[in-house]
Amino acid sequence: MEIIQQWNQSETDFIRKRLIEYNMEKLPDELKTPNENISFVIKDDKGEIVGGITGEMFWHHLHIDILWVDENFRENGYGSKLVKKLEDFAIEKGSRFIYLDTFSFQAPEFYKKNGYEVFGMLEDHPKGFNQYFLHKKLEA
């Protein structure tokens, strides 16, 4: 046997698939839900994307992957509107909570303002900054 350093999308997909199969064997049927990727975007009058949010839903929760709003459109509530849209979608689909991570130079205060609570932090990561882990319980 040999350990080889490499990155290959098909091999990465294979490893992910095998872990998901293992996880699904361990879960009771009522917790098993298919993975669902979701995104919402905001477009300007020219049809250009000026903001968006992406996430992945599984096991009755949603993970926010990315939230971005163009600097020229910040401070107008678009980020909060995108988060709310994603929350409403998650509630509609039966999610119990949403979680995410963000860095101290990004948006921890924004998420706190939108009802998210810190449940963990990595200090000095990257060096000189902190990484925050936040969540919000959802109610149907």
Secondary structure, 3 states (H helix, E strand, C coil): CCCCCCCCHHHHHHHHHHHHHHHHHHCCHHHCCCCEEEEEEEECCCCCEEEEEEEEEECCEEEEEEEEECHHHCCCCHHHHHHHHHHHHHHHCCCCEEEEEEECCCCHHHHHHCCCEEEEEECCCCCCCCEEEEEEECCC
